[in-house]
Amino acid sequence: MSHTLEYPSTQQSMDELEDELDVPLTQNAEIVLFLARGVGLLVAIVALLLCFMIMMIAKIFLSFLINNIGILGVVILISIPLILFGRIRNISYKAIMTTLDNSCR
């Protein structure tokens, strides 16, 4: 008693795959894609607006600090945590200064 397995021909299975790819997953696939792109665009716009708002808040906070304690006070206020963080994490002073120099360009 021998068992034989019949495999479908490669051409037949490729034709079936092509037929499946031609049929949209939903009847309104174009509408779904249009809505998804629209939502993505709205998310990008909101992200940009939030970025600008955060930058404006930082600018207001920095100008408030400069107005109250002066530029030297702000430099000291920022440098103390940086130096402490550098000591705790064993980061060299040169690396901190290079990072600050590159961020201010």
N, C-alpha and C positions, 0 to 999 in steps of 0.2 A: 504494500500500500504506500504509494508515494504522494506526498503533498507538494503541490506546485503553487507558488505565489505569483499572482499576476500584478505587475506594476503598471500604473497608468503611463501612457506615453508622455514624454517630456513636452511635446508640442501641445498635447491636449491640456496639460496642467498649466502651461504658459498662457494659453488662450483663455482659460478660466480666470487666471489672475488678472489678465488685461481687462476682461469683462467686469470683474469686481472693482478695478480701479476706475473705470469709466463711470460707474454709478456713484453719485455723491452720497456721503454718509447720511445727510439729511436733505430734505427737499429744499430747505432754505439755507444751504451752506454758505452762499455768497453773503446773505444778510448777517449770518453769525460772524463771518470773517470781518465784515464791515463794522459791526458793533465792537468786536474785539480790538480792531485797530483804533476805533474812536475812544474806547476806554483807555487804551495804552497812551494815546495822545493826551487825554485829560490827566492821567497820572503823571506824565512828564511835565505838563504845565504846572500842576500843583507842586511837584518837587522843586521846580525852578522858583516858584513864588515863595515856598518855605525857605529855600536857600537865601533868597534876597532878604526875607524878613529876619532870619537869624543873623545875617551880616549887619543889618541895620540895628538890631538890638545890641550886638557886640560893639558897634560904632558908638551908639548912645552911651553904653556903659563905660567904654574907654574915655569918651569925652567928659563924662561925669567925674571919673576918677582923676583925669588930668586937671579938671577945673578945681577939684577939692584938694588934692594932695600934690599936684604938680607932676612934671615929667620925671624928675628924680625919684619921687615917691612911687610912681608906677613902675619904674625900672627896678627899684628895690623890692617892691611887692611881687613882681614877677620873677626876679632873680633868686629870691630866697627859696621858693619851692623847687625851682630848677636845680639849684645847688644841692638841696637836700635829696632830691630824687637821684641826682647824679652820684651822690655819696652812697645812697642805699643800694643802687643798682650797679655800682662800680663803673660808671660811665665817665670817660675822661672829659675834662673841661674843654679840650680842643674839639671834641665831637659835638658837644652842646653848642659851642660858638659857631661851628661850621653849619650845623642845622639851622640855627637862628639866622646866620648870614644868608644861607640859601633861601630861607623862607621870606626874607625881607627884600629880595631882589625883584 
